[in-house]
């Protein structure tokens, strides 16, 4: 790296520092059930009054009351309610090619969840588009057991 | 069982998923500042340099380019050569827990060293050539430099503080009489 500063050429040197923390966390009865569902290719929401929350929460966001573990299967397809396009993914992004981060309201759910959409091109992304999950073959009980969502009715 | 990224790989099956592995990794990349570049060059010559604030006279090692107390900019004109010997002002004996990334297996010392005049404080220094139980505040020490061909300052950046082990391995006792606590008690932290 070089930088021209007040007519002088100065050699600049960069250093990299990496901080790493491995965490093991207990999931609890609600997220545990959600992740167990994902491993089994099912997406579970939780009933909160007459609404279904996906991803499920332990507490009703409206009242703060603890929710009963009353799970309901939703999706797997859903509707994009909002999105942004990632033009240059980093290696930490879920996909190694340009993709959309979207809020997706799954069929049967009243709330939207964030996930990646492999649409191929920004031109294919739009609010209201229908998407369906692409499951990994080997699932571990994590949110990325869904590799991403893809436009319904045709691969990207 | 974990994969190379530390992620659990054994939750497939019929058991409920109750745990989650999360491997947090943050990478910082920044350009080494001019004062730290000069500090690195000095280390390669087995020398310690610092900057001294003209107002409050505090000595900053490594040099940081400014005095945060007086908000004064510091540059080469404020740079001073430090002694590579001094006194242990305080220390901790660390009994290593084998957490992720821990390389030490036996109890070790991290000491704060007040360098001889014109001063300067190096923290978290290893104390070599003496049993851990014999380290004490007031003990006179001198720098143990890595041999010339083995010195490495490539990893020293703006955030390194006094982590200098690639060039300055630590400090060892000189054998001189201990200094009384009053000689450095206002410099302990």
Interface residues (C-beta under 8 A of the other chain):
Chain A: X1 X12 X13 X14 X15 X16 X17 X18 X19 X20 X21 X22 X23 X24 X25 X26 X27 X32 X33 X35 X36 X39 X92 X138 X139 X140 X141 X142
Chain B: X6 X7 X8 X9 X11 X12 X16 X17 X18 X19 X20 X21 X22 X23 X24 X25 X26 X27 X28 X29 X30 X31 X32 X37 X100 X101 X154 X155 X156 X157 X158 X159 X160
